Amino acid sequence: MDWLVLIASGMLEAVWATALSASHGFRRWRPTLLFVVAVVASMAGLAYAMRTLPTGTAYAVWGGIGATLTVVWGFATSQERPTLARVLLLILLVGCVVGLKAVS
């Protein structure tokens, strides 16, 4: 259960990071509201998962999921260019996150 909460929290990290960018410095209220709700839920989920998971592993998995999904969203919306190097590095990042889960 803690791993599922951690994964959902990592996904919410991508939501709040994207909403933060879309808020244009908190000048747009809808993305700002989404940012606040998502960051609170993401942090609460991370805190919940860290009750039983090792801190370093939980934080690395949470951050890795959030970073990966944020970059993939940038690719999907054409805000970032998916170069071979970026794609390979994302695959490496996902592999490391899976590896941390496997050894925990």
Residue pairs with C-beta under 8 A, 6 or more apart in sequence:
2 48
2 49
2 51
2 52
2 53
3 49
3 53
3 101
5 45
5 48
5 49
6 45
6 46
6 49
6 53
6 58
6 61
6 62
7 61
7 65
8 45
9 41
9 42
9 43
9 44
9 45
9 46
9 48
9 49
9 62
10 42
10 61
10 62
10 63
10 64
10 65
10 66
10 69
11 65
11 66
11 69
12 38
12 39
12 41
12 42
12 45
12 66
13 38
13 42
13 62
13 63
13 65
13 66
13 67
13 69
13 70
14 65
14 66
14 67
14 68
14 69
14 70
14 73
15 34
15 38
15 42
16 34
16 35
16 38
16 39
16 42
17 66
17 70
18 70
18 73
19 31
19 32
19 34
19 35
19 38
20 31
20 35
22 28
22 31
23 31
23 32
23 35
24 31
26 32
42 62
42 66
46 58
46 59
46 62
49 58
49 62
50 58
50 59
53 104
54 104
57 100
57 101
57 104
60 96
60 97
60 100
61 97
61 100
61 101
64 93
64 94
64 96
64 97
65 97
67 93
68 90
68 93
68 94
68 97
71 80
71 86
71 90
72 90
73 79
74 80
75 81
75 82
80 86
